[in-house]
Amino acid sequence: MGAVLAAATLIVLYIVARVTKREPFARITLRLLAGGAGVYVALFLLASLTSRNRVLAVGAEKHICEIDCHLAYSVAATKSETLPNGRVRHTVTVRVRFDEETISSRRPRDATLTPNSRYVALIDAQGHRYPGSTEGLRRKLIPGESYTTDITFDVPPDARELRLVLRNNDPETSLIIGHENSLLHGKTTFRLPG
């Protein structure tokens, strides 16, 4: 947020300097803008290239951050059944919890939080993705509240070593330094029981 505000300020200052014909000031703001963008790109690439993929153990939580990192997700259970067409339907039970330890003492205990958009899929050993519905992940929560929801995925019978991908689906997260959705950054997935 700070980088965006600083860039916007420098752009406005550059335009004002150009309009008022203050060329030395315009050059300084343009250099600051280019230097700041260069530093941001360098930090972005450093954070992405030094990150690693992680597979969370069954029951381990992943906090998904928006403005704050209040919502924790974990895999509670799974079940599988073979469909008449030969595909396998995997039902993954996901537990969603509003971590009350992450809120300010000044925040009202009955104020709800609605999650941003999510993306869910099963991914196999070959990297094939099988998306699922995020409808059950949109429920409002108050601090300390939790619920479970079932998400179904239909996959080919030869899909092996399935893991759950559950992450933000907001386009701006791809530009945030250190965010899982950013270019080349390591991803965190959930191991499935069984």
N, C-alpha and C positions, 0 to 999 in steps of 0.2 A: 504494500500500500504506500509506504514511504517513497519507494522508487518511482511509482506512478505519479505521485503528487510532485516530487522533485522534477521529473521530466516535464510534466504539464506546466509547472512554474517557469522552467527554463525556456520552453517553447513560447509561452506568452511574453516573457522578457525579450526573447530574440525578435519576435514580431514587432513589439513596441519599439525596440532599438532600431529596427530597419525602417519602420514608418517615420520615426523621429530623426532619422539619418544620423544615428550615433553608431557609426561603423565599428569603432574599437570595442564598444560594449557588446555589439551584436556578435563580433568574432569571439569574445570571451565566453558568452553564453553558449554559442555553438560548440566551442571546444569543451566546455564543461558537460554539455549534453552528450557529445560523442564519447568523452572519457568515461562518463557515468554509464553509458550504454555498454561500453567495452568491459568495464569492471563487472557489470551485471552478467554479461554473457560469459565471462571467465569464471565467475563464481557458480553460475548455473551449470556449466560444463564440468567444473571440478566436483560439485556435489553429485551430479549424475554419474560421472565416470568412476567415482570412488564408492558408490553405493553397491549393494549386493542384493540378490534375490533371497527371500526368506520364505520358508514353509513353516507355518505355525502348527504346533502340535494340536491334537484333538482337545477341544475345551479351552485353548488359549484365546485370549481376546485381542482384537485389533481395534484401536481407537481411530475413527475416521474424523479428520479435522475439517472444519469449515472455518468459521471465525474462531471458535474454540474447539477443543477436542473432547466433547462431552459424551458422544455416543460410542459405546463399545459393542462389538459384534463377535460372536463365537459360533462354532458349529456344535449343536447339541446332540444331533442324531442324524442317521441316514437310513434309508431303506431302498431296495431295488426290486423291480419286477420286470419280467420280460413281456413285451407287448406282442399282440398277434402278428404284427408286421416284422417281427424279429428284432426291433430296436429295444433298448433297455431304458426304462423310466427310472431315474434316480430322484428320490424326494429327499431334499436336504432340509433339516429343521435348523433354522438360524435363531439364535437368541440375541435380542437387542436390549441393551441396558443403558439408561441415562446415568452415567457415573457421577454421583452427587459429590464426590471428592474433588471434582474439577471445577466447581462453581464458586463464585465469590460469596462471602457470608452476607453481603448486601442484596444478593439476588433473591427475590421472593421464591419460597419453596413450592408454590403452586403455579408458577409461570411455566407454560409449556414451551417445548422446542419441537419444531417441525424440521425433519431432515431435508437437506437438498437432494437433488436427484442422485440416484445410485445406478451402478452397473453390476450385474451378476452374470456369471457364466461358469460352466465347468470347463476345465482345460485338461487335455490328455498329454501323455508323454511326448507325442509328436507336435504339440503346440496347437492342435485344433481346438477351437472354442465352440461351445454349445450354450448360447445365451438363454437366460431365464427371465421371468417376469419380476419386476421390482415393486409390484403393487403392494405386497405385504410389508414393505419396508418404509412406507410413507406415514405411518401412524405417529401422532403427536405423543410426546412423553413429558412427564414432570420429573424432577430430580429424584433418583432412587427407584423409579419405576422400570419394569422390564416386561418383555413379552417374547413369545416365540412365534415364528411363522414358517410355514412350509413352502419351499420353492421347488418346482419340478423341472427336470431337464430330460429330454429324450436324446439318447446318444446311440451310436452304432454299437453292436455287441463286441467289436474288437477294440474299443477304446479302453486303454489301460492307464493305470496310475493317475486317476482323476484327482484334481484339486479344485477347490472353489476359489474363484476370483470374486471379490466383493470390494468395491471402491467407489469413490466419488465419480460422478459423470458430468461435472461442470467444466465447460471448455477452458475457462480461465486458469484452472489448476495445471494445465500443461505448460504454463509460463512461470510457475512459481518455483523458486530455487528450493531444491530438496524435496519437492512433492513427488509422490509415487507416480503420478500421471505425467510428469515431465519427460521430455525426450531423453532416452538412454538410461533413465533411472531404474534401479532394481525394483522389482515388484514383490509384494507380500501376498501369499496365497494361504489357504487353509488345507491341511491334510484331512482327508475324510476317514472316518472310522471304518474298520472292517477290512 
